[in-house]
Amino acid sequence: VDQATGFLDEFEHWQPKKQVTKPSKKVFFAGIIGYGCDIGHRKLAQISRQINENELDTTVNWYFSLENIQNANDRILQFIDRMELPNLYRQQPDVLHTSSDGQKVDVSVDSLNASQSFKYFGQEKGASIISFIDMRHLLWHSTVITAAEREAAYVIDGLMHNDVIKSDIHSTDTHGFSEIIFCTTCMVGTMFAPRIKGVGRQRLYAFKNRQFYEEQGHTALLPHAVIREALIEPQWDEVLRFIATIKLKVASASQLFKRLNSYSKQHPLYRALKEFGRMPKSLFILKYADDPALRQSIEKQLNKGEASNKFSKAVSFGHNSEFAQSEKEDQEIAESCRRLIKNVIICWNYLFLARALEQETDPARKAQIIEAIRNGSVATWRHFNLHGEFDFSDEKMIDSIGLLLGALRRVPENPPSKS
């Protein structure tokens, strides 16, 4: 995958002016596996072939920054985005559906980025990993927060983080939903489509009261309350400034939300954002109730997020799938390395399937393969021996299967039918 994408080129020394010889690729691979699989670099060097512990430790200290690893992930995503095969998972060619979900993880050391949650950790402490995935199974962002924080504040951070993945529809479960998120996603140009628990108990809002619509002859799905325009209009300039700050990436949305929530009474801007968010929320609930295809699409996309969480547990098999890092940045580096391994596996699967389609000459058989890909998932790892021997010898650092021969060949836009 590195030969196809060159993602290791993104690992730069943290002192660019210092002229040093870059370590060999196998050392970077060992560092990624040590972080991502939670094995630890010292133990990995002891059980691996041709890996020196001191060289590995130096490489991790000087090259493994959060920015480098995120750029390496983006390099893989850019490569997959240029392929035609992933577009088989799009329901509409010009609409990209994404989702985010949280996963609770134990923290085995004392950490300020960990908190207690009896439901998940008992008497211990842990953190929550928020992962973002699109309908093509591309894992394009992740962050680590305390288990006590709500995921909703970080949804916008993920949507604004990446320039490769531009989400048209974004889904979360109830933990990622709030009326302010409806407001913000509406203004940044993304449709927010959460799966809300007890959606029938949510209140509907309109610009006229319930009696007005009853007098018009309407009897079903009447609003429960009125939008208070007086809360929005005086704060409209501040609302636009708030959204511009997020879109220009001057500050992250989670930081701004935390600041607004820090006041003893609800801030006027907070109340205006919340009131505005009730409009797109009401429209979404009406569409959600009326459109079975939308409900199915949301459920399908959230299932991909759940499958990604299982994928993470399979990759992070060392140290009992616990964070052994205490600092938030170190935890996010470990999580980004884990996401990098998952993206590498997904990219390898796409390359393998693209080659299989390229080599197939029977149109009927090719149509069957395309249909199987469309109804399946490339986020699968059963054919990878994640618990095997770590051999970084030179003869193993080659493309032994020959996947690069047709890596960027395109799948036909209109594949032949089974008939």
ZIMORA-V297635 format. One record per backbone hydrogen bond with DSSP energy under -0.5 kcal/mol. CO is the residue of the C=O (numbers start at 1). NH is the residue of the N-H. If there is no record, write none. Layout:
# ZIMORA-V297635
co=CO nh=NH
co=CO nh=NH
This chain:
# ZIMORA-V297635
co=1 nh=5
co=2 nh=6
co=6 nh=9
co=7 nh=10
co=8 nh=11
co=10 nh=12
co=14 nh=16
co=15 nh=18
co=17 nh=19
co=18 nh=20
co=24 nh=27
co=24 nh=28
co=25 nh=29
co=26 nh=30
co=27 nh=31
co=28 nh=32
co=29 nh=33
co=30 nh=34
co=31 nh=35
co=32 nh=36
co=33 nh=37
co=33 nh=39
co=34 nh=39
co=34 nh=40
co=35 nh=38
co=37 nh=318
co=40 nh=44
co=41 nh=45
co=42 nh=46
co=43 nh=47
co=44 nh=48
co=49 nh=392
co=52 nh=56
co=53 nh=57
co=54 nh=58
co=55 nh=59
co=56 nh=60
co=57 nh=61
co=58 nh=62
co=59 nh=63
co=59 nh=64
co=60 nh=64
co=62 nh=14
co=63 nh=65
co=65 nh=69
co=66 nh=70
co=67 nh=71
co=68 nh=72
co=69 nh=73
co=70 nh=74
co=71 nh=75
co=72 nh=76
co=73 nh=77
co=74 nh=78
co=75 nh=79
co=76 nh=80
co=77 nh=81
co=78 nh=82
co=79 nh=82
co=79 nh=83
co=80 nh=83
co=84 nh=87
co=85 nh=88
co=86 nh=89
co=87 nh=90
co=92 nh=95
co=95 nh=97
co=96 nh=168
co=96 nh=169
co=97 nh=135
co=98 nh=171
co=99 nh=133
co=101 nh=131
co=103 nh=129
co=105 nh=127
co=106 nh=323
co=111 nh=114
co=115 nh=126
co=117 nh=120
co=117 nh=121
co=117 nh=122
co=118 nh=122
co=121 nh=124
co=124 nh=117
co=125 nh=107
co=126 nh=115
co=126 nh=147
co=127 nh=105
co=128 nh=130
co=128 nh=145
co=129 nh=103
co=129 nh=131
co=130 nh=143
co=131 nh=101
co=132 nh=140
co=132 nh=141
co=133 nh=99
co=134 nh=137
co=137 nh=139
co=138 nh=134
co=138 nh=140
co=141 nh=132
co=143 nh=130
co=145 nh=128
co=146 nh=149
co=150 nh=153
co=151 nh=154
co=152 nh=155
co=152 nh=156
co=154 nh=158
co=155 nh=159
co=156 nh=160
co=157 nh=161
co=158 nh=162
co=164 nh=166
co=165 nh=167
co=168 nh=191
co=169 nh=98
co=170 nh=193
co=171 nh=100
co=172 nh=195
co=173 nh=176
co=174 nh=177
co=175 nh=152
co=178 nh=182
co=179 nh=183
co=180 nh=184
co=181 nh=185
co=182 nh=186
co=183 nh=187
co=184 nh=188
co=185 nh=189
co=185 nh=190
co=186 nh=189
co=191 nh=170
co=191 nh=193
co=194 nh=196
co=196 nh=199
co=198 nh=201
co=199 nh=202
co=204 nh=224
co=204 nh=225
co=206 nh=227
co=209 nh=212
co=209 nh=213
co=210 nh=214
co=211 nh=215
co=212 nh=216
co=213 nh=218
co=214 nh=217
co=225 nh=206
co=227 nh=229
co=228 nh=231
co=228 nh=232
co=229 nh=232
co=229 nh=233
co=230 nh=234
co=232 nh=235
co=233 nh=236
co=235 nh=239
co=236 nh=240
co=237 nh=241
co=238 nh=242
co=239 nh=243
co=240 nh=244
co=241 nh=245
co=242 nh=246
co=243 nh=247
co=244 nh=248
co=245 nh=250
co=245 nh=251
co=246 nh=249
co=252 nh=256
co=253 nh=257
co=254 nh=258
co=255 nh=259
co=256 nh=260
co=257 nh=261
co=258 nh=262
co=259 nh=262
co=260 nh=263
co=260 nh=267
co=267 nh=271
co=268 nh=272
co=269 nh=273
co=270 nh=274
co=271 nh=275
co=272 nh=276
co=273 nh=277
co=274 nh=278
co=275 nh=278
co=276 nh=279
co=276 nh=280
co=277 nh=281
co=278 nh=282
co=279 nh=283
co=280 nh=284
co=281 nh=285
co=282 nh=286
co=283 nh=287
co=284 nh=288
co=285 nh=289
co=286 nh=290
co=287 nh=291
co=290 nh=292
co=291 nh=295
co=292 nh=296
co=293 nh=297
co=294 nh=298
co=295 nh=299
co=296 nh=300
co=297 nh=301
co=298 nh=302
co=299 nh=303
co=300 nh=304
co=301 nh=305
co=302 nh=306
co=303 nh=307
co=304 nh=308
co=305 nh=309
co=306 nh=310
co=307 nh=311
co=308 nh=312
co=309 nh=313
co=310 nh=314
co=311 nh=315
co=312 nh=316
co=315 nh=317
co=317 nh=320
co=318 nh=321
co=319 nh=322
co=323 nh=108
co=326 nh=113
co=327 nh=331
co=328 nh=332
co=329 nh=333
co=330 nh=334
co=331 nh=335
co=332 nh=336
co=333 nh=337
co=334 nh=338
co=335 nh=339
co=336 nh=340
co=337 nh=341
co=338 nh=342
co=339 nh=343
co=340 nh=344
co=341 nh=345
co=342 nh=346
co=343 nh=347
co=344 nh=348
co=345 nh=349
co=346 nh=350
co=347 nh=351
co=348 nh=352
co=349 nh=353
co=350 nh=354
co=351 nh=355
co=352 nh=356
co=353 nh=357
co=354 nh=358
co=355 nh=359
co=356 nh=360
co=361 nh=363
co=362 nh=366
co=363 nh=367
co=364 nh=368
co=365 nh=369
co=366 nh=370
co=367 nh=371
co=368 nh=372
co=369 nh=373
co=370 nh=374
co=371 nh=375
co=372 nh=376
co=373 nh=376
co=378 nh=380
co=381 nh=384
co=384 nh=386
co=385 nh=388
co=389 nh=391
co=390 nh=49
co=390 nh=392
co=393 nh=396
co=393 nh=397
co=394 nh=397
co=398 nh=400
co=402 nh=405
co=403 nh=406
co=404 nh=407
co=406 nh=409
co=412 nh=415
co=413 nh=415
